């Protein structure tokens, strides 16, 4: 399913809450704050345009780089490889997932 998702699929849910499952604690709530296309438009038919998403979550706990089960009301459950980008101005942590 992940290979079928596009920039538009996530852009429709910008500023909405996603829940990140981590260990045995309750899911962390994170806001989708950015969806960006990367590189140039693919020239091959059937190849999606690479894109990234950025989620902003609480400062604690700081999640390590790994695959997480991420849930959204409309999009369902996704297994995403999240990379911590560091804190924003308010100290909340940003995480990025890249789709190629």
C-alpha positions as a Markdown table, in Angstrom:
| # | Residue | x | y | z |
|---|---|---|---|---|
| 1 | Unk | 0.0 | 0.0 | 0.0 |
| 2 | Unk | 2.8 | 2.5 | 0.8 |
| 3 | Unk | 4.1 | 2.3 | -2.8 |
| 4 | Unk | 0.7 | 3.6 | -4.0 |
| 5 | Unk | 0.5 | 6.7 | -1.7 |
| 6 | Unk | 1.2 | 10.0 | -3.3 |
| 7 | Unk | 1.9 | 13.6 | -2.2 |
| 8 | Unk | -1.8 | 14.4 | -2.7 |
| 9 | Unk | -2.9 | 11.6 | -0.3 |
| 10 | Unk | -1.0 | 13.2 | 2.5 |
| 11 | Unk | -1.5 | 16.9 | 1.5 |
| 12 | Unk | -5.3 | 16.3 | 2.0 |
| 13 | Unk | -4.5 | 15.7 | 5.7 |
| 14 | Unk | -2.1 | 18.6 | 6.4 |
| 15 | Unk | -2.3 | 20.0 | 10.0 |
| 16 | Unk | -4.2 | 16.8 | 11.1 |
| 17 | Unk | -3.2 | 14.5 | 13.9 |
| 18 | Unk | -1.5 | 11.1 | 13.3 |
| 19 | Unk | -0.8 | 8.7 | 16.2 |
| 20 | Unk | 2.7 | 7.1 | 16.4 |
| 21 | Unk | 2.9 | 3.8 | 18.3 |
| 22 | Unk | 6.1 | 3.4 | 20.3 |
| 23 | Unk | 6.7 | 0.5 | 22.8 |
| 24 | Unk | 4.2 | 0.0 | 25.5 |
| 25 | Unk | 3.2 | 3.6 | 26.0 |
| 26 | Unk | 0.0 | 5.2 | 24.7 |
| 27 | Unk | 0.4 | 6.4 | 21.1 |
| 28 | Unk | 2.1 | 9.8 | 20.6 |
| 29 | Unk | 0.0 | 12.4 | 18.8 |
| 30 | Unk | 1.9 | 14.2 | 16.0 |
| 31 | Unk | 0.7 | 16.8 | 13.6 |
| 32 | Unk | 1.4 | 16.6 | 9.8 |
| 33 | Unk | 3.1 | 19.9 | 9.2 |
| 34 | Unk | 4.6 | 19.5 | 5.8 |
| 35 | Unk | 4.2 | 17.5 | 2.6 |
| 36 | Unk | 6.8 | 18.3 | -0.1 |
| 37 | Unk | 7.5 | 16.9 | -3.6 |
| 38 | Unk | 11.2 | 16.1 | -4.1 |
| 39 | Unk | 13.3 | 16.3 | -7.3 |
| 40 | Unk | 11.8 | 16.6 | -10.7 |
| 41 | Unk | 8.6 | 14.9 | -12.1 |
| 42 | Unk | 9.3 | 11.3 | -13.1 |
| 43 | Unk | 9.4 | 10.8 | -16.9 |
| 44 | Unk | 8.3 | 7.1 | -16.7 |
| 45 | Unk | 4.6 | 6.4 | -16.7 |
| 46 | Unk | 3.4 | 4.7 | -13.5 |
| 47 | Unk | 6.3 | 6.1 | -11.4 |
| 48 | Unk | 5.3 | 8.4 | -8.6 |
| 49 | Unk | 6.9 | 11.7 | -7.8 |
| 50 | Unk | 9.1 | 11.3 | -4.7 |
| 51 | Unk | 7.9 | 13.2 | -1.7 |
| 52 | Unk | 8.4 | 13.6 | 2.0 |
| 53 | Unk | 6.2 | 14.3 | 5.0 |
| 54 | Unk | 7.1 | 15.9 | 8.3 |
| 55 | Unk | 5.3 | 15.2 | 11.5 |
| 56 | Unk | 5.7 | 17.3 | 14.7 |
| 57 | Unk | 5.4 | 15.4 | 17.9 |
| 58 | Unk | 6.1 | 16.0 | 21.6 |
| 59 | Unk | 9.7 | 16.6 | 22.8 |
| 60 | Unk | 9.5 | 13.6 | 25.1 |
| 61 | Unk | 10.1 | 10.8 | 24.3 |
| 62 | Unk | 12.5 | 11.4 | 21.5 |
| 63 | Unk | 11.8 | 8.6 | 19.1 |
| 64 | Unk | 14.8 | 6.8 | 17.5 |
| 65 | Unk | 15.1 | 6.4 | 13.7 |
| 66 | Unk | 13.1 | 3.2 | 12.9 |
| 67 | Unk | 9.8 | 1.9 | 11.4 |
| 68 | Unk | 6.7 | 2.9 | 13.4 |
| 69 | Unk | 3.0 | 2.0 | 13.1 |
| 70 | Unk | 1.3 | 5.3 | 12.4 |
| 71 | Unk | -2.4 | 5.7 | 12.4 |
| 72 | Unk | -4.7 | 8.3 | 10.9 |
| 73 | Unk | -8.5 | 8.4 | 11.0 |
| 74 | Unk | -9.0 | 8.5 | 7.2 |
| 75 | Unk | -5.7 | 7.0 | 6.0 |
| 76 | Unk | -5.7 | 4.0 | 8.3 |
| 77 | Unk | -2.6 | 2.3 | 9.6 |
| 78 | Unk | 0.8 | 2.8 | 7.9 |
| 79 | Unk | 4.2 | 1.4 | 8.7 |
| 80 | Unk | 6.5 | 4.4 | 8.2 |
| 81 | Unk | 10.3 | 4.7 | 8.6 |
| 82 | Unk | 10.6 | 7.9 | 10.6 |
| 83 | Unk | 13.8 | 9.9 | 11.0 |
| 84 | Unk | 14.1 | 12.5 | 13.8 |
| 85 | Unk | 15.0 | 15.9 | 12.4 |
| 86 | Unk | 15.4 | 17.7 | 15.8 |
| 87 | Unk | 13.4 | 20.3 | 17.6 |
| 88 | Unk | 11.5 | 23.2 | 16.2 |
| 89 | Unk | 11.4 | 26.7 | 17.8 |
| 90 | Unk | 9.0 | 25.5 | 20.5 |
| 91 | Unk | 11.1 | 22.4 | 21.3 |
| 92 | Unk | 8.7 | 19.9 | 19.7 |
| 93 | Unk | 10.4 | 17.2 | 17.7 |
| 94 | Unk | 10.0 | 16.9 | 13.9 |
| 95 | Unk | 10.1 | 13.5 | 12.1 |
| 96 | Unk | 10.4 | 12.9 | 8.4 |
| 97 | Unk | 9.4 | 10.0 | 6.2 |
| 98 | Unk | 10.5 | 9.9 | 2.6 |
| 99 | Unk | 8.6 | 8.1 | -0.2 |
| 100 | Unk | 10.6 | 7.4 | -3.4 |
